[in-house]
Amino acid sequence: MRKIRILAFISTVLLALPLGARDFQATDFGAKADGITLNTSILQSAIDYISAQGGGRLILSGGDFLCGSIYLKSGVDLHISAGSRLLGSLNPWDYVIDPEAKWCAFILAVNQHDIAISGSGTIDGRGFEVGNNCVMYTHLGLINDKLGLDRNEAPNRPENIHFYRCENIRISDVSINNPACWNQQYDQCRGLLIERAKADAKCYWNNDGLDVVDCSDVVIRDCDFDASDDVFCFKSHVPYGVSENVLVENCRGRSSANGIKFGTVTRGTFRNFTFRNIEIYDTYRSAITIASVDGATVENITVDGLRSINTGNPVFLRTGNRREGEAPCLRNIVIKNMYAEVPFDKPDAGYMYEGPVEDLPRNICPSGIQGIPEIRIENVLLENVEIHYPGKADPSYAFRGTSKAELEAIPELEKSYPEFSNWKELPAWGFYIRHADNITFKNVKLVVEDEDYRPAVVCDDVNGLDLKGLTVVQKSAPKGKKQTVFNKVRIFKLK
């Protein structure tokens, strides 16, 4: 039923967009493709005209079209032909902070419908130069920004794309590169199709690859995004927000933060997400982070077919309580057909904006299913999963024991920003499970390549635990080493 609903949505979007409408050349409106002339007002006039005529394609071809912020309008397909670029101005004053969306962006759309960006050309925000110019003007006192140091606040730097409260959106074939902030954000939209898109978004701070915020009926497929921050990111900014019926398939991503991420702002509801055939590589933090720390209900999430190579952490599921009075929920999570390799060295070393270099090294962290006592994680299935860890944990450098007292001394950190590395040292090399109910491992293989003093799996305060489908491989382990440790675990199966 869910698959039928998603296919019906795709058909609706394709029929609604003006695919057979008239084509208009940007140069016929007077736009110059010389990379020098500022075309903002000309392109905006062309978009307004085409929308008023009932829709059509505005075609950019033949070179580089320089401009600042433009607004896409209903019925318009902004088509950037192969070999052509929509080139961002280097002047921060050429960009708009929309008063309703409250974000700055290169291409904006607010309360529009049946809109598209297509073609095999490139959107290039030139974010490194724009971001540094923002900082320069802030230091001169011309831009009022509360950070005022090495980077401006995120909403004051131009994203490449920001669509707010729009319906029936298609992004296809285009390359979306070099934003000064998040690369593309779709906020409170319905009916979003992104296919065969590419992104190189690692030139500046906060370069997320894709942010889908409180959106419903979303399909993302056949995309390849490279980002300095989270690459496939799903957020909820408002308590009434709903993100549902989302399919991500046949995609590839790299990140100096997380691969697939829910959060960190998670205020509304997330439900009915499917990720299928995903590759994550050279990623500093987690291949999958699903965090509910701001009051959100996150449920019915399936990840099927994930390959994670050279990634700092495979799986991190987390609840927290950063907002008083709002109780989040994280339940019904399925991760299956997954293969992951965790390196000993920093997986994103050498990238321009790599993840933070820690003052001291640490032993490799395990995957985590980590609730807090009052907000437990419920109903997690890991099936057909194989994870390879490097081992080499050094107890003389940093030790975390597994006695009852030592386990119960591990801090909850329920108010902290949710990252797997917050605890520095955890007592397992494979999986650390705490404050969770109904956790099932089915054909799960954990392999450690070198000696590690810690056990493979540590479970603390777990109700309903089935590990009978767990295999642990550690060739160099001392004979008789215990690979599973339990504290306050009730109703469990272990072969």
N, C-alpha and C positions, 0 to 999 in steps of 0.2 A: 504493500500500500504506500509506504514511504517512497519507494523508488518510482512508482507511478506518479506521485505528486511532484517529485523533482523533475521528471521528464516533461510533465505537463507545463511546469513553470518555464523550462527552457523554450518549449514551443511557443508559449505566450509571449516571451520576450522577443524572440525572433520575428514573430508576426507583428508585434507592436511597433518595432523600430522601423524607420523610414528607409528600408533597404532598397526599394525601387524608386525612391523619390529623385528629384532633379539634382544634378551635380553643379556645384559652383566653384570656380577657381578663385583662390584668395587673391591672386595677382590681378584678376579682373576688377577687384574692388580697390586696387591701388597698392596692395601690399608688396613690399620689396623683399626678395629672398637673398639679400646680400650680407646678412649677419651683422649689419651696422645700423640700418634704419629701424627706429622703434615703431613697431606696427600695432601697438596695443589698441588704439582707438579705431584703426581700420578693421582689425580682426573682430573687435567687439561689434562694430556696426554691421559687419557681414553676418555674424551669428544672429544678431537681432533681426536682420532682414529675412534671413532664411527661416527662422522660427515663425515670423509673422506671415510668411508665404505658405505655411503648413508643413515645413520641414524639408530636409535634404542634406546632402553632404557638402561640407566646406573642405575643399581639397588644398592641402599645402604640398606643393611639389616644386622641385627645381633648385633647392638650396636651403639656406638657414633663415628662418623667420624669427627675428628678435622681438620680444615683447615682455610686458609685465603681466599683472593679473588680468585674466579674462574670465567671463562668466558664460558657461555653456547653457543654452536655453532649450526648451522642450522641442522635440522633433529634429534636433540637429546632431549630425554625426561629424565630428571633427576628424578628418581623414588625413593622416600624415604619410605621404607616399615614401616608398623605399628610397633611401639616400637623402632624404630631407629631414630637417630638424626644426622643432619648435624650441627656440633657444631663450633661456631665461635672462632677463636683464641683470646686470651686476649691481644695479642701484636699488638698495632696499626700499627707497621711496616709491618705486614703481609697482610695489605689491600692496594688496589690500588685506586688512583684517576685517573679515565680514562681520557686521554687527549682530547678525543672528547666529551664525555658526561659531563666532568668537575665535576663529582660527585664521591665520594668514596662509594663502596658497597661490600657486601659479595658475592653476585651472580650477575654478570654483563652479559649483552648481548648487542652488538653494531652492527647494520646493519646485523642482522641475520633474518632467516625466519623459520617457522614451528618448533617452540621450545615449550617445555612443562616442567612443574614441577608437579609431581603427587605423589600419594601415601598418606597413612594415617599417615605418620611419621611427624617429626618436624624439622623445621629450627629454631635454637636458636642462635641468634647473640650475646647473653650475653652482651648486650649494656651498662648496668650499669657499669660493670667492664671496658669495652673497653673505654667508654666515660671518666671515671675518669682517666684512664691511659693516654688518650690523654691530659687531663688537666695537669697531672703531668709532662709529657714530654714538654709541652708548658712552664710551669713554670721553667723547667730546661734549657730552651732555645734551645731544640732539635727540636721542631716543631714550625714553624713560623705561628702564627695565630693572626689575628687582634683583636680578642676578648680578649684572653689571661687571662681571669678571671675564672669564675666558669663553663664555658662550651666553647667548640671550635665552630667555625663557622660551620653551618650545612653541607655544601658540603665536609668538611674535616673529618666528622665522618661517619663510614660505615652504609649505609642503608642495610637492609637485601637483597632486590632485586632492581636492577636498570636496566631496559631494555630501550635502546635508538634506535629509528628509526628501529624497528623490525616489522615483519609482521607475522600474524598467530601464536598467542600465546595462550596457554591453561595452566591455573593454576587450579588444582583440588585436593580437599580433604586434602591438606596439612595444617598443623598449622605453622604459621609464627610468631615467638615470639621474643621479647626482642631485638629490634634494638637499635643502638646507635644514630640514627637519624630517618628520615622517615622510615616507615616499608617497603613499596613497592612503587616504582615509575615507571610508564610507560610513557615515554616521546616521543612524535611524532611517536607513533606506530599505526598500522592499523590491525584490526582483533584481538581483545583481548577478551578471554572468561575466566572468573574467576568464579568457581562454587564450592560450598561446602567447601570453605576455611575458616579457623579460624585464628584469630590473637589475641595475648595478647601483646599489644604494649604500655605499660605504665611504663616502667622501667627507662626512661630517658627523657630529654628535647626533644621537637619537635617530639615526637613519633606519627606522623599521622598514621592512620590505613591503608589508601590507597590514593595515589595521582595519578590521571590520568591527564596527561598534554598534551594538543594539540593532542589528539588521536581520531580516528574515528572508527566506527563499533565496539562498545564495549558492551558486555553483562556481568553483574555481578549478580549472583543469588545464593540464598541459602547460604549466607555467614554470619559469626558472628564475628565482629571485636570490640575489646575493646582497646581504645587508650587514651593516655594522651593529645594528641592534636586532631585536626580535624579528624573525622573518615572516612567519605566518601568525599574526597576532589577533586575538579576539578579545574585545573589551566590552564593558558596560559602564557608561558614565552616569546613568540616572537610575534610581530605584525602580521606576516603572518600565525600564527598557526590557525588551525581549529579543533575544537572538535565537532563532530556531530554523530547522530545516536547512542545514548547511552541508554541502558536499564539497570536499577537496580531494581531487584525484589526479594521479599521474603528474605529480609536481616534484620539483627539486629545489632545495634551499640550502643556503649557507648563512651562518650568523656568528657574530662575535658576542651574541647573547644566547637566546633560545631559538630552537627550531620551530616547533608548534607550541604556542603559548596561549593559555587562557589567563587574562589579567595583564598588568597587575590590577588595574581598576576593575573590580567585579561587583557591581551594585545590583543589577537586575536579575534576569533569568536567562540561562543558556540551556537549550535542550535540543536533542535530535541532531547531533553532529556525526558525520561519517568522514573519516580520512582513509584514503585507499591508494596504495601504491605510491608511497612517498619516500624520497631519498633526502637525508640530511647529512651534511659533511662539514668538516673543519669548523665545528661549532663549539664555542667556548663553554657554554652552560649546558642546558638539558636539550635532548632531542624532543622530549615531550614534557612540558610543564602545564599541569592543570591545577590552578590555585583559585580558591574561593576564600577571600580574606576580608571582604567589604560588605557582606550581607547577601551575596548572590546565591541562588539555587543553580547548581550545575549538575545536570543529569542526562543520562542516555547518550554517552559519548563512546563511539567506536573508532579505534585505530586499527586498521587491517592492512598489513603489508607495508611495514616501515623498515627501511635499511638505513642504519646510522653508522657512519664510518668516521673515525677520528673526532669523536664528540666527547666532551668533558663528563657528561652524565646522561644515562639513557632515559630514565623515568623519574619524575618528581611530582607526586600528588600531595597537595597541601591544603589544609584549612587553617584559618587564623581569625583573629577578631580585632581588626584595626579600627573599626567603628563601633562605638558603644551602642548597645541596644539593637543591633542588627545581627541576626544569627544566620550565618551562611550554611549551605548544605552542599555536599559533594558525594554523589552516589551513582551507581549503575555505570561503571566504567569498564570497557572491554578493550584490551590490547592484545592483538593476536598476529601471528605470522610476522614476527619482528626479529631482526638480526642487528646486533650492535657491537661495536668495538670501541673501547675506552683506552686512550693512549696514556702513557706515563707522563709525557711532556705536554706543554701547553698547546692545545689543538689549533688555535688561531694565531700563533706567533708569526709576526711579520706583516700582518695586515695593518693598514694605515690607522684605523681606529679599533684596535684589538681590545678584548676584555681586560679588566684591570690586572696589572702585575702585582701580586701580593708581596708584602714585605718579607715574608718567610714562606718557604714551601710547606705543603701539607701532604699528608697521606691521601691517596685517592678516595673520594667519597663514594658510598654505595648509592644505588637507586633508593628512592624513598617513597613510602606511603605513610604520610605523617599528619595525622589529625591532632587535635588538642582535646583535653578531657571532655569539655562540654560540647564540642563540635566534631564528632567522629566521622571518619570516611567510611562509606557503606557500599558493599557489593562491588568488589573489584575482581575481574577475571583476567589472568594472564595465561594465554594459551599459545603453544607453539612459539616459544620465545627462546632465543639463544643470545647470551651476552658474554663477551670476553673482556676481562679486566686485566690490567698489567701486574697487579700484586705489588710487591716490594715495599709494603708498609713497614715502617721502622718504629718499633715500640720504644726504642731508646730516645728517639726524637720526640714523639708524641704518642701517648698511650691513652686508650679509652677502654676500660674494663667492662666485663659482662656480669658482675655480681649484681644481686638485687639492688643493693645500695648504689652501686655505680650507675646502673641503668636509670634508676629513679632520680638520680642527680642531674641527668641531662636536661638542660633548660628547655622550656616550652617555646619561648620566643614568639608568642602568639601575636604580638604587636609589630613584629619586624617585617620588613619587606621580604617577600617569600623567594628565597634562593636556596638551592640545595647546599651551598657552601657555608651557610650561616653558622653551622655548628662546628666548623673547622674539622673536628675529629669525631667520627661516629664508630660504633663498636663492631660493624660488619663490613666485609668487602663487597658483598653482592647486593643484598636488600636489607633495609632497616624499616620495620613496620611497627607503628605505634598508634594507639588510640584509633582502632579500626575494627569494623565488623564485617564478617563474611568475605574473607579474602581467599581466593582459589588460585593455585598454580596447577596448570594442566600441561604437561610436556614442556616444562621450563628447564633449560640447561644453563647453568652458570659455570663459567670456565675462568680460572685464574692462571695466568701464564707463569708467574713466579711465586715464591714463598710470600705469604701474608699471614701475620700472626693472628689476625682476626678470624672469626668464623664467617661462613658464607652468608647466613641469614640470622638476624636477631629480631625477635618479635616481643613487644612489650605492650601489655594491655590490649589484647586482641580477642574478640568474641567471634567464634566461627572461623576456623583456620584450616584449610585443606592444602597440605603440601605433599600429598602422595604422588603428585606428578612432577616432583623436583629432582633433578640430577645435578650433582656438584662434582666438578672435575678440578683437582689440584694435585698434579703429579708429584710435586715436591713437598707435599704436606707431611708432617711427622705422622708416623703410624699411630692410628687411634685418635687423631685429632677430631674434636667435636666440631661439626660444621653448622649446627643449628643450636640456637640458644633461645629459651622461652622464659618469659616472666609474666605472670598474670594472664596466661593464655587459656581460654576456656572453649571446650568443644572443638577439638582439632583432630586432623588425620595426618599421620606421617608414616610413610612406608617403612 
